[in-house]
Amino acid sequence: MGLYNERILPYLIDLSMAGAGLGQYRRQVLAEVSGEVLEIGFGTGLNLPYYPDWVEQIVTVDPSPGVHRLAQKRIDASPITVTHRMVSGEALPMADGTFDSVVSTFTLCSIPQIEQALAEIYRVLKPGGRFFFVEHGLSDEPDIQRWQNRLTPLQKRIAGGCHLNRAMGQLIGQQFDQVEIEAAYANTLPKVAGYFYTGVATRR
Ligand SMILES: C[S@@+](CC[C@H](N)C(=O)[O-])C[C@H]1O[C@@H](n2cnc3c(N)ncnc32)[C@H](O)[C@@H]1O
C-alpha cells in the first residue's frame, strides 16, 4: 500500500476532487471565510481559487507528502500565502483560540479519529469562530445507507481511508452546539458518494 498511497493515490485524489461539479460547493462554503484561517486536509490545493479576495494568507494541514507535492503548483499560482504543516487533523500544533475560521472540504470522511479532529478544530477556533464545511456522508435513505455500509471497507482501502457512511451532521453536532447544516444529494455523483452535508458550526 505504501507505493499506492504515496505515488498513485495523490493523482487519483487530484483528478477526482478537481471534477464532479465540486467547484460550486467550494465557492459556497468559502464565501464567508475571514480573519485567521486554517484549512484541514488541504489536499492538492483545489480550494485556493475559491477563497474570497480579502483572504490573503491561510494556514493549512495535511499529513500526506505525496498529495502536498501536487498542491505546490496551485500554491505558486495563487495570490494567497500558504503556510503548510504536514500534520494530522487529530493533533494540531496550534494554540487554543488561534483561528477565526476553520475550513474542511471532503476531508472528515478520511480522518481516522474524526471525533478527535473535531475536538481539535473546536479547540483552535477563537470564541465565536466558525467552522465551514462540505463533506459527503451517510444518506438519509435506508437503502443507500446499506450500500454505503457495504462499500465502506473497500472505499477505505482504495481511497485513502475514506468512509462513505459517516453521519456528519451528528458528529459535528456532538462537538458544536450551534450548527447550521443542509444535507442533499449532489446531482453529479452516485448517491452512495454524493450525499453532501454543507454548513457552518460556531464555537461558543
Ligand atoms: C478527498 S481528499 C480532499 C482534499 C481537499 N480537502 C479537497 O477538497 O480537494 C482528503 C484529504 O484528507 C487528507 N487527510 C487524510 N487523513 C488526514 C488526517 N488525519 N488529518 C488531516 N487530513 C487528512 C488526505 O491527505 C487528503 O488530502
PDBQT file of the ligand as one rigid body, heavy atoms in Angstrom, charges set to zero:
ROOT
HETATM    1  C1  LIG A 301     -10.555  13.528  -0.551  1.00  0.00    +0.000 C 
HETATM    2  S1  LIG A 301      -9.165  14.459  -0.109  1.00  0.00    +0.000 S 
HETATM    3  C2  LIG A 301      -9.814  16.117  -0.068  1.00  0.00    +0.000 C 
HETATM    4  C3  LIG A 301      -8.762  17.139  -0.281  1.00  0.00    +0.000 C 
HETATM    5  C4  LIG A 301      -9.229  18.606  -0.254  1.00  0.00    +0.000 C 
HETATM    6  N1  LIG A 301      -9.764  18.964   1.028  1.00  0.00    +0.000 N 
HETATM    7  C5  LIG A 301     -10.207  18.903  -1.339  1.00  0.00    +0.000 C 
HETATM    8  O1  LIG A 301     -11.308  19.393  -1.066  1.00  0.00    +0.000 OA
HETATM    9  O2  LIG A 301      -9.871  18.685  -2.510  1.00  0.00    +0.000 OA
HETATM   10  C6  LIG A 301      -8.950  14.058   1.607  1.00  0.00    +0.000 C 
HETATM   11  C7  LIG A 301      -7.725  14.717   2.202  1.00  0.00    +0.000 C 
HETATM   12  O3  LIG A 301      -7.667  14.408   3.606  1.00  0.00    +0.000 OA
HETATM   13  C8  LIG A 301      -6.320  14.237   3.954  1.00  0.00    +0.000 C 
HETATM   14  N2  LIG A 301      -6.218  13.513   5.232  1.00  0.00    +0.000 N 
HETATM   15  C9  LIG A 301      -6.186  12.174   5.440  1.00  0.00    +0.000 A 
HETATM   16  N3  LIG A 301      -6.051  11.919   6.751  1.00  0.00    +0.000 NA
HETATM   17  C10 LIG A 301      -5.997  13.121   7.382  1.00  0.00    +0.000 A 
HETATM   18  C11 LIG A 301      -5.830  13.499   8.740  1.00  0.00    +0.000 A 
HETATM   19  N4  LIG A 301      -5.708  12.591   9.707  1.00  0.00    +0.000 N 
HETATM   20  N5  LIG A 301      -5.804  14.819   9.026  1.00  0.00    +0.000 NA
HETATM   21  C12 LIG A 301      -5.930  15.750   8.041  1.00  0.00    +0.000 A 
HETATM   22  N6  LIG A 301      -6.092  15.444   6.743  1.00  0.00    +0.000 NA
HETATM   23  C13 LIG A 301      -6.118  14.143   6.414  1.00  0.00    +0.000 A 
HETATM   24  C14 LIG A 301      -5.745  13.466   2.768  1.00  0.00    +0.000 C 
HETATM   25  O4  LIG A 301      -4.325  13.513   2.729  1.00  0.00    +0.000 OA
HETATM   26  C15 LIG A 301      -6.407  14.197   1.608  1.00  0.00    +0.000 C 
HETATM   27  O5  LIG A 301      -5.627  15.277   1.174  1.00  0.00    +0.000 OA
ENDROOT
TORSDOF 0
